C-alpha cells in the first residue's frame, strides 16, 4: 500500500536509511513497498539487494519535486521503466531545469499525481498509466470531490518519511539547514506533515474501507511492478565487455602487446618469466578480464602520446602482464609479488589499477576517457554529516553566536553545564551524524559500462562537467561495475617541472633518464639521503613519521623503502607491528618469536604482516580459508563492508578453522587482531613498490638538482610542509630568496642561477587579473623602466600597486618604498579605467620633492608576513628577546638522557590519543640554525601547555633515543613573543 517512501537519500529531508525502511515495513507486516526518494536514486540498488533478506518485494521510483512542491511520483513497472525515470531525472539535473508540471509520456512507468496537485492544476484527462494518489488525511476531501467518480484512477499515496517524533524533529532541522534559515523561521511549506508515517497493512486497509476500489487499484499497481538486478557472488561483470568489439580479437591483441613488451622489460626472459606470463594470460582470458587490461593500456598509451608522466599501482601492479603493457613499472618477478593477490580463479572482480597522473594532466586524461569510450560516468560518493559539521549547521539553525558554535564544535565543553539549547544541538547532532548531506564525486573512480549507466541510476552533472552516478563504490561492486581509478597527484608534476627547470637552468646536465630506476637504486648518494632521512620535499618519504621510521630502520635500499611505505600505514602502527618489525630488523634472535608458519609465509618481513596480500596469505595458508573467502576478508577490513554478513561469516570461519588446525586460542586471536587492525589500511606490495619508484625519482632530483626540485615543489602546491619550509631548505642549500619583482618574476616561482624569485601568485591580495596584465604587457612591450612607465602601461588600482611596492617589487628603481608609495598615491588618486591600450603620448607627470625615507629589515619582515604569510629572514629575527642559548638539533646526542633547553620553530604537529583516550602530541621544529628536531608531549604536558599554533617556542625536556632516533620528551614549552609591528609602533 506504500507507493511513496523516503529514505535519508531524499537529501536533507528524509531521516532514516533504506535498510531502516525495510525493517519498518517488516515490523508493520508490509510485504511490498516502493522506495521513491526525492529527485534521487542513490538508495535504489541497495534497497533491491537487501529486500530479499526481509522477504519484501521491492519497488523503486522517484518523487519528482520542484523545491518542496511534489509534482508526481514515478513508479518503475520494470527495469526499462527504471531507466526511463533515470533518463528523465538526469536530463533535468544536468541542465539545471525544473520538472514540468505534467509528466512526460512514459512506456514502462506508472505516474501518480498527488490529490493536492490534481486539485490545483484541475487536471481532468489521464493516460492509461496515470493515477491520482490519495493519502489517509485526504480521504474526507475525496468524499466531496468530483474525482471520486474516477474509481479506476484512484490509488493510495500515503507518504512515509518518519518513524517517530524524533525523526520529525530531525526532519525540521534538516529542512532548516537546507533553507539556511533559523528553525523558528522555517516556512511550513518546506516541511512534511507529521502524518507521513507507516502503519500496519491491515490498518491502512481499514482506513480505506469505504473506498475498497482504491485498495484494489493500488494492489494492481504493486502486482504489475517487477524490478531485479543480479547481486550474486558469481555475477558477470557489467564493465565494457570488449575493447575491439570482438572477444577473440581482444585476446589476440593482449597476447601481441605482451610479446611486444617482453624484450623491453626482459632482454633475456627466463623460464620463470615465461611461465608466469602464460599462467596470467590463461587466467585473465578465463576470467574475462582482457578488456579491463586493454582499456587501462589504452589510457596509458594516450598518456605516453601526450608525454604525461604516470604511476600504475594497486593489486594490478602484481601482474607481469601489466608490467609488459607498461601500465606499471614494477617487476613482479624481481619483487616476488604474490600472484593470488592480483588474480585467482575464485575472484570475480578484476584487479585494481590505480593510475596516478600529474594533477595538471588528470583533467585531460578524464576528458579522453569520456570521449574514447561509451557509457562512462564518474563514481559517486556521499558526504555525510560529521560531528563538527553537524554541530556547526545546527548551531546556526538554533541561532547561536559563532563563538558558542566554535566552542561546541571543538568539543570544548562540559555537557552537564550546558543550557537547554546547547544540549539540543549536541543531541540532534548525534541524530543526523552519518546521514548523507550531499552527493559528491569519488576521489578517483570512473565507470566504463557495457550498458547505459542510467539502467542502474540517475546521474548528476557536478561543476567538473562529467556525469556522475548517484551511488558509491560499494554498491557499484555489488552490482558488478568495477571502477577504473584515475588519480591526480602533485609528486609527478614536481618531477616533470623540475626536469623542465633543469633543462633551462643547467642544459648541459639535463641528459639523464628519470626512468632509469635501476641505476637510482644503486646510487650511494640517493640511498644516503634515505638512510639519513634527509628527504624533505620527496614523494611519500618527507613526513615526520616517515623520517622517524627511516631513521629507526636505517633503511638504505629499494626493498627496505618498499616495506617502509606500507609499514607507515595507520593499521600496522596501531597493531604494534611497526614497532615489532623495527625490533626484528635489528635483532636476529627476536625473529624466531614468530610462529613457524607465519615466518615461512613472510620471510622477507620476519613473519610480520606488512602488505595487503599478507592478509590473503595468512587467511588462505594459515587459517585455511579459500582464496575467495580470503579476498572477502581483505575487502572487508574497511568501510561499510566490515559490518556486512559476508564479512562476519568469514571472520567466524577464520577463527573456527584455526581451532580445527589446533592453534592455541591466544595465538588465534593475536593473529586475528593483527589482520583486523591493519588490513584495510595496508598497501599491496606492488602498490608500495610503485610508490618507492616515484620516491627514488624525486630523491634523485633532490640529490643532484635540489634547487630546481624545490622550486618545482613550490610551484605544485608544496608537500607535507608549508611553502616557507621548502624555501628555508633552499636557503640552506645555497639559494638566495628574492621577493617578487615586476621585471623578473613570473606567475610562479622561477630559478635563475642560484636565485629564487618568488612568483607574483604568492601575494595573497594581488588579483589574478592584475598579474595577467603585468605579464602580458611585459611580454609585449619589454621590461618596465620606472614607476611612471609602469603606471603608463598597466592600468592598476592604488590598492594593487601598493601591494607590489610594499613587497619591493620596484626595487630596481633604487627608490625607497615609502617614496614610491607617495608617488603612486599622487599619480593614482583615482582608480583607473578597466580597459588597456598603449598610450600614443606619454602623460606628463608632476615631480614632487619628498623628504628622505628609511626602511628597516624588520619592517620588510612584517610586510612579507602580511603579503605572503612568512618572513624570508625567518621568525627568529623578529623575536622580542633573542634566544638565551645557542643549543641546536645536532647536539642532541650529547644530551642523551639529559635535559636540554632549546628553541624551535614549529613546522608540523600531530595530535593523537593514548590507549586510555587522553590527548598527546608530536611536534617537529626548526632550531635557530635551520636544523630539524622532534618532540613528544605526553598528556600531562599537552594538557598544560596545549601546543597548537605555529611560532617559536622555548622547549625544556629530556633527550631520548629509540633505535638511533633522537627526540625530546617535553617537560615545559613556552611560546615566544614577537616584537611589535614597527610599521604601527
Order of alpha helices (4+ residues) and beta strands (2+ residues): beta-alpha-beta-alpha-beta-beta-alpha-beta-alpha-beta-alpha-beta-alpha-alpha-alpha-alpha-alpha-alpha-beta-alpha-alpha-beta-alpha-beta-alpha-alpha-alpha-beta-beta-beta-alpha-beta-alpha-alpha-alpha-alpha-alpha-alpha-alpha-alpha-alpha-alpha-alpha-alpha-alpha-alpha-alpha-beta-beta-beta-alpha-alpha-alpha-alpha-alpha-beta-beta-beta-alpha-beta-beta
